[in-house]
Amino acid sequence: MTRTAEPRAHRARLIRHAQASWGSADYDCQSPLGEIQARHLGRWLAADATPYALVVRGDLRRHAQTFDAIDSAFSAAGRRLPELRIDPGWNEFDHVPILAEYARTHRDDPNLARARDGDTPAQRAVLAAAVHAWHEGRFDGNVPETWAQFGRRVADARARLDAAEGSVLIVTSGGAMWRCAQAALDLDDAGLMRRDLALRNTGISEFERNGGRWNMLSWNELPHLAADEHASLHTHY
């Protein structure tokens, strides 16, 4: 009896971008601290022995800036990365219209005024509440992308990696990484929202790709910022 060969398993190493400019007029720009994070990340990746068959990033500026630091570190180490593939499927959801819709429909939330005054905890509380409402479908028809559409977009981006033979390096955002974790852990939407999957800037998460199936190997690690003197470089926003 002839046995059908099982699909080979390969790795996907997903990286959340370095710190962007949270609270500023232009969020999609790496902060000065983010530049330092990205340089540490790039040096660690270049020193690691993993060969990559494919490198992918979203098309946001913070993705490009984080990737540029990685690429520079590889060049300095005398290593060459594969040709870069830019895939907007790995972009973050657009939080701006979601926050605007939340503000329009939840004017009685006391955190809104504090958030507008620059209170960081209040800003984070408003973002969390807005994402939760978006996930529940309360903003459908009033924002450019629904929660379900976002999930399908990331699933399609994962599927475009199926043909890659070997390890893949992906620079992306936290929301896209949540959806990958959801698929790997077989979580429904409610289960995903119950998990604390907060990701740190330049956090590394690894998955095994076995055909179309992804299995989580690690989550939100910072080996490049593990030293005590780098504790101030650990950020979520």
CORLINKA-V155874 format. One record per helix or strand. SS is the DSSP state (helix for helix, strand for strand). FROM is the first residue (numbers start at 1). TO is the last residue. Records with the same first field share a line. If there is no record, write none. Layout:
SS->FROM-TO + FROM-TO
This chain:
strand->9-16 + 20-20 + 30-30 + 52-57 + 84-86 + 167-172 + 204-210 + 213-221
helix->32-47 + 61-76 + 88-90 + 95-105 + 110-116 + 120-135 + 147-159 + 174-185 + 189-194 + 223-225 + 228-233
